[in-house]
Amino acid sequence: MHILVVGLNYRTAPVEIREQFTLAADYLPAALKELKDTKSILECVVVSTCNRTEIYAVVDRVHLCGHYIRGFIEKWFHVSREEFNKHLYILEHQKAIDHLFHVTCGLDSMVIGETQILGQVKDAFLLAQEVKTTGMIFNMLFKQAITLAKRAHAETAIGENAVSVSYAAVELGKRIFGSFANKTVLIIGAGKMSELTAKHLHANGVEQILVTNRTVERAVELADKFNGKAGFFEELLEDLVSADIVISSTGSSEMVLTKEQVQSVLHKRKSRPLFMIDIAVPRDLDPSISELSNVFLYNIDDLEAIVDSNLAERSQEAAKIEVMITDEIKAYELWYKTLAVSPVIQALQTKTNLIHQETMDSLVKKLPDLDEREVKIIHKLTKSIVNQILRDPILRIKEMSAERHADEALDLFAKIFALEELLVEQDLTEAAADNEAVNNQKAGKEEHPLRLALQGQQLLAGS
């Protein structure tokens, strides 16, 4: 059992590459199911944002699965692997776990500490759960990562003076104009990114906000939140005449504005400069628009310089979160390693329960005059004695199961308490269910706990 991350992000691939691998929400369930059906993949989650597309997978063979996942990427996105291989990164085992925690906490984002990625990872995980592509490992790991990210933002100041790609777009506008006073901003799109953009613009003094969207009701809803004005998408070129700044963020798979469309309205603007910021992936605005006179076009990669200016202020808070991540990884490793001890503890508890029950049955036969209340009291007291005796050995074997020679410790523990025969019987009883679980994992059912327990050391040992 291994954990694997295969992906590309804003560090490894420019926007023109990333936009080819964007997964629209409508297609994500189908992609997850097809990925899950890929050979050797037992669990999977796909995180797709404007800055990254990452496949998280629990696999049974690490090296071959990297090949299988690249094959899935090639088939699904219709892009040859020769075109994307150099932009791809593959992380294995602890590096993959560490990466997930960093991504979810916002430490791997273009804008360090941004909170939007937390919601995106959470949504990706919940969708994967819904379509049954997660199991025991990712149900534990992703919940842990999401909980950690929430705690990190609550207990540190990394989220103060909130920044995001939309905020960086607004900062760029401020640098260009100095002030938003008497400026008209046109927002194309009415999704989450557009709402964040409108929020930042309004907070920075913009009074004239125009919102246009293919669904006019959503445009009206967003414009009303900030005392703006909604327009029909068909009237986009007319709105372009009055706009000083255009910020576009739609989910369109095609260009929203072409060079020819923008050029057709320039004479009506009477040489007024037009600043256009494209924060969509895939891009909304034709890159050749930048060739037009008095038109200044920026895309999402151009925002990186603005983002960099925030890094110094947030680095100290990020260091605190790094410590939290280290502790969280240790907690996960302990949880994973102690899965192997579960069958042994279960066997011990089964054996002591049988001994206790046989003793109580013998006692009742030898002392037939005991009433029901007396039997209950004796049962409770003797059971308490058994539990107290077992408490320390169980605690010790859990601790030892997380150490280097865990297998030897488990074998010795089983011999000391004479559990070998019971463990063999337990293995035989569970064998059918265990084999079925391997097949069911490919059919979208959750992995049987025993199989994971018996393989508990493999992931972290890297075998």
Summary of the structure (lengths in Angstrom):
residues: 463
radius of gyration: 29.2
end to end distance: 8.4
largest distance: 107.7
contacts: 1499
relative contact order: 0.10
helix: 61%
strand: 13%
